[in-house]
Amino acid sequence: MHHFQYRDGALFAEEVDLRDIVAAVGSPVYVYASATITRHYDLFAKAVGAPRNRVFYAVKANANLGVLQTLAALGAGADTVSEGEIRKALAAGIPAERIVFSGVGKMAHELAFAVEQGIYQVNIETEGELDLLNRIAVERGKRQAAVFRINPDVGAGGHAKITTGSSDNKFGISFEEAGRLYARAANLPGIRIAGVATHIGSQITDVAAFEPAFRRLRALVETLRGEGHGVERLDFGGGLGIPYDVPYPFSQGPALIEAYAGLIERVLGGLEVERGFEPGRLIVGNAGILVTQALYLNPRPARTFLVVDAAMNDLVRPAMYDAYHEIWPLREPAADAERQRYDVVGPICETGDTFATGRSMARVAPGDLLAFMSAGAYGASMSSSYNQRPLVPEVLVRGGEFFVTRPRQTYDDLIGQDRLPVWSA
Ligand SMILES: *Cc1c(COP(=O)(O)O)cnc(C)c1O
């Protein structure tokens, strides 16, 4: 569920009329509802037994400082995949003791920063990383807590590009290698292996997809313990999906979370481990929208193109994952409003810059404001300035207030990042 609703014919984010935000910062603009972030975080944290178990919000889904600050205040930890994300989490008030560092290709300077900050856990994905982390920690006189990310050879996820748990994917250590690496790590003075982690994919809306991976995880824990290794922590990764394609308000959320927590209890109950979770999309996906303005209509014999001012550089999910986003007008259409089919496209010179094809909508006129719904996860965080389009602003709403947590990038910012070469000859 979320907090974007019509009131007297106008779309609101919590108590704020979205037209007021557009009047203040222009279009396109990302808008986030803190009430939705809070609701989703609290529901999830309660279902999985936090704070006894731990929730590390996956920062890559939405790294806005205002979003991170909101989560920090709720007690969330952070799952990060780069030094930049660790720095952002720290800047938003998430302490190092609540930060996990994941990722297949961590660089030496990133591991060094993580160790120096004293983060909670490094999720190791290769033997090379194990050795590098050990060396870095020893050089600093530290012992870093870590877990092995295991590839359970079970693929799942809403799209081939977001499936990560199959042995054909680049992620993690195989089951067969886990015991050997555990034994090796026992002799490394810079590392303390605390357990194992997994993450099988994203946008998973049927919890049954997790079950084979979780069963294999349980078997692995029992095997490792049988070999005399300590396993205190189990990190389940993220991956729970959200509804993108149903009319709102929608409230499957709690049911899915309950089913997920129930599955974990059923499959892994009684194991005596601290459980860790890394939800991203589930927390922020339906907490954000991208507001855009209709620019032009381009009627053709077979279709009508609706050109809007947002583009694939602002929201790449449709182009990259064939993702579906509901499109709601900011002014509520009458129930009997005439409808038309549109191909909703952005201004970029690529056919992939298409948000929707043949979408039936109440008639749109140039100048109308529209919202791409469910754009809070993997929206702004994946945006770029392709075509030299400045990054769009991000606004956080709380109750009747809104705050511009990221102003629109200026042309000076955009150009000033480059340097004109000065040659010596
Ligand atoms: C991307 C990712 C997550 C978050 O995935 P969601 O589908 O957004 O919940 C969690 N853990 C790891 C290791 C990831 O790569």
The ligand as a Tripos MOL2 file, in Angstrom:
@<TRIPOS>MOLECULE
LIG
   15    15     1     0     0
SMALL
NO_CHARGES

@<TRIPOS>ATOM
      1 C1         20.0180   -5.8900   -4.7050 C.3       1 LIG1
      2 C2         20.3250   -6.6150   -3.4680 C.ar      1 LIG1
      3 C3         19.4270   -6.5940   -2.3940 C.ar      1 LIG1
      4 C4         18.0810   -5.9150   -2.4620 C.3       1 LIG1
      5 O1         17.2430   -6.5090   -3.3810 O.3       1 LIG1
      6 P1         15.6770   -6.1210   -3.4280 P.3       1 LIG1
      7 O2         15.1350   -6.9640   -4.4960 O.co2     1 LIG1
      8 O3         15.6010   -4.6690   -3.7410 O.co2     1 LIG1
      9 O4         15.1170   -6.4380   -2.0840 O.co2     1 LIG1
     10 C5         19.7930   -7.2450   -1.2390 C.ar      1 LIG1
     11 N1         20.9850   -7.8880   -1.1320 N.ar      1 LIG1
     12 C6         21.8680   -7.9190   -2.1470 C.ar      1 LIG1
     13 C7         23.1550   -8.6390   -1.9550 C.3       1 LIG1
     14 C8         21.5750   -7.2930   -3.3280 C.ar      1 LIG1
     15 O5         22.4460   -7.3460   -4.3440 O.3       1 LIG1
@<TRIPOS>BOND
     1     1     2 1
     2     2     3 ar
     3     2    14 ar
     4     3     4 1
     5     3    10 ar
     6     4     5 1
     7     5     6 1
     8     6     7 2
     9     6     8 1
    10     6     9 1
    11    10    11 ar
    12    11    12 ar
    13    12    13 1
    14    12    14 ar
    15    14    15 1
@<TRIPOS>SUBSTRUCTURE
     1 LIG1         1 GROUP 0 **** ****
